[in-house]
Structure formats: structure tokens, C-alpha cells
Amino acid sequence: MGRLDHVHIRVPDRAEAARWYAQHLGFEPVGEYAFWAEGFEGGPLQISADGGRTTLALFEASEGHPMVPQQTGVAFSVDADMFMAFARSLPCGIDGADGQPLVITDLVDFDMCWAFELVDPWGNRYELNCYEYERIRAELVEADGVQPVRYWPGELYDDFRSRATP
């Protein structure tokens, strides 16, 4: 599964939670992932105490959350070779978050990384991420003709980046 990447944490108020984690545990927002917190309603605020190598993903738990309801879960990060080998091994006895066998078309495009959301036999949620975005796009998505899942339109990320880059 690679290295621990982030843990999903549900909180009633992301800003209040970020202040608490900063004051008591030394966590700071990770600017590289600001899009997920600022680019659309309901995304996570990524905070870290180790310069962004591992993060807490703070999700506001609310009735109006526009994305698939996030539950507490652990995310791991792997390199592109491992990610593509995993993707091409599917289905392989692992279920997706919906309880159905995980298949390559369950690939999620998060604009900065690719992911598979999976569960163990006891319902614990996991995410497998790869941040080698362009390589996965070229060597897996385009090469294998995979149509990934998206939680928001790609234009939102493009617009966010154009505003963030002078």
C-alpha cells in the first residue's frame, strides 16, 4: 500500500478544527492542496505537521455536503508503477466503497492525484493515491481507455490554478 498519505477526519467546522490542530499539535495548512479546500464547496482542508508528507484531511460533516459523503478513512500513496500494477490487477477480491468489486473504472480523478477508494471485509475505508498525475493520465487512463470518476468538473481546478498562478 505504500506510505501513509493522509487520514480523513470529519469535523463540524474545518477552520475551527485547523486552529485546534495548529495550537495543540503543530499542524499547518498545506498550500499545495488548497484547491481541495477552496476550489469547491465541501472539499477537504489538508493540514500537516511534517511539511506535507502526511496530512489530515479535514472534511466538514454536514447534511448539504455535495460530494460523496466522506467517512473516516486512511489513505496511502504509491508510485506510478505500483499504482498501475494495482489498477491492472483489478478485479482482485477487493471491494470498492460501494461494496461492489473494485474495478479499473472506479479510478477517481482528483486533479492533482489519482485514487482508488476501497474497503476491507469489515467496512474500513481506504484510499490508494498516486501523485504522478501526468504519468498515470498518459500510461493508464489514455493508454487503457479508462474513463475516471470525477467528483467535480475539471474546469474548477483549471480556473483555480489560473487564479493562483500569476
N, C-alpha and C positions, 0 to 999 in steps of 0.2 A: 504493500500500500504506500510505500514511500515515507516521506517525513510528515509529521503533523503540520497542517497548514493553518486551520482555524477551527473554532468551535462556535456553533450557533447559540446565541443567548437571547431569550425573549424577555423584554423589559417593557414597562408601560410608557417610558419616556427615554428615548435614546440620549438626549442631551444631558439629562439628569444622571443617567447611568454612566455616561462618559466622564462626567465630573467626579463621580464617586470613585470609579476605577482609576482616574488620574490621581486624585488626592490620596487614596489609600494604598494603591498597588503600583503606581508609576506608569500607567498606560497612557498613550497619546494617540490621537487620530493618525492614520496612515494616509498621507496626501495622495499617493499613487492610486488609491481606491476610492477617492472622493466621489467619483461618478455614481457609485452604487448608493451613496447616501444622499447626494444632491441632484442626480440626473433624473430621478423619477420618484414618485410617492411610494413609500414602503420598502425601499432598499435598505441594506444594512450599513451601519456605520462601523468601519473596520478600525479597531484600536489595537495597539501593540505595546509591549514593554521591552521588546528586543529588536527595535528598529524595523519591524515589519516582517521578520522571518516567520513568526507565528502570530496569529491575531485572534481576537474575539470579534465576532460579527454580531453587533447589537441590532436586533430586529424589534421594532415596536409591535407589541401584540395588541391588535385592535380588530374590531368587527369589520371595519372597512378596508382591511389590507388588500391591495389589488393583486398581489402575487399569490401563487400557491401558498397556502398557509405554512409558514415555516415552523418547524418544531426544533427542539434542541437536538443537535447532532454534531458529529465530528467530521472534519474534512481533512483529507490527506492530499499531498501534492507529489506527483511523479514527473519524470522527464518524458519527452515526446515518444521515445522508443517504447517505454513501458506502457504509456497511455494507449498507443496504437495497438500494441500487442494485446492489451486487455480488451479494447474495443472489438478487435477482430476475433477474439475468443468467444464473444457473446453469440447466442445464449449459452451459459455455462453453469446453471444451477443457482445463480444469484438473482434475487428479485429486485425490481425497481421499487421506488417509493410508493407506487400504486398497487403493489402486491403481485404484479404480473412479472413473468420472467423478463429480466433486463436484456434489451436488445440494442444493437448499434444505433438505431434510430431514436433511442432515448437520450442521445447526446445533447447536452444543453450548451448553447452559445451564450456566454456571459460577457461578450465583447472584449474582455481582457484575458479571459481564460475559457477553457472548455471543461465540462464536468459531466460526470455520471452520478446520479443520485440513487442510492441503493439501501437496502435494509438487510439486516441479518435475520435468521429464523425467529428471533424473539421480538422483532419490530424496532430494534435500534437503528436509527438513521445514520448514514454515512454519505460522504461526497468524495469522489475521486477527481482531482483537478489537475490540469496541465496548463502552465502559463506560457508555453512556447506556442503562442496563438497562431502566428502565420504558418509555422511548420505544420501544425495539425490541420489548419484550413487547407493547405496545399496537398499534403501527403495522405490525409484521411478523408476529410469532408469532400474535397473536389475529386480526388483520385477514386474514391469508392462511391461517389454519388450520394452521400448521406445528406438528408435534409434535417438539420438540427432543430431542436425545440428552442423557442425564444420566449422569454417572459416579458419583454418589452421590445418595441421596434428598434432596429439598429440605428435609425436616424437620430434617436435620442442621444446615443453615445457619440455619434459624429458631431452633433450640434454642441454637446458638452465639451468635446475636445477642441472644437474650433473656437469656443469662447475662452477656454483655458490656455490656449497657445496663441501668443501674440503674433 
